[in-house]
C-alpha cells in the first residue's frame, strides 16, 4: 500500500524534531525521486517508531527489562 500525501505530511511533522534540516531535505528530495515510494514509507515507519518509543524516565526502575531508545 502506497503512503498518501496526508500520511507523509503528518509523519514529517512528527519526525522533524529528530532530524537535522539537511537530513530532512535529503529525505524530502528522495521522496520525489525514482525510489520515492520507499522513502515515503520510511517517513511513516519513523513516525510509528517515534510514537511508540517510551517517554523519558518511563523505563525508570525496570532494570534489564527496560527498552533502550537511542537518538543521534
NORMOCOR-V932142 format. One line per field, one symbol per residue. phi: phi as a letter, one per 40 degrees, with the letter a starting at -180 (. if undefined). psi: psi as a letter, one per 40 degrees, with the letter a starting at -180 (. if undefined). Layout:
# NORMOCOR-V932142
phi: ???
psi: ???
This chain:
# NORMOCOR-V932142
phi: .cccdccccccccccdccbcccdccccccccccdcdccccccdcccdccccbcccdgccdgcfcccccbbbb
psi: hhhiddddddddddddeeiidddddddddddeadfddddddddddddddddeiiihedeheebeeihhhih.
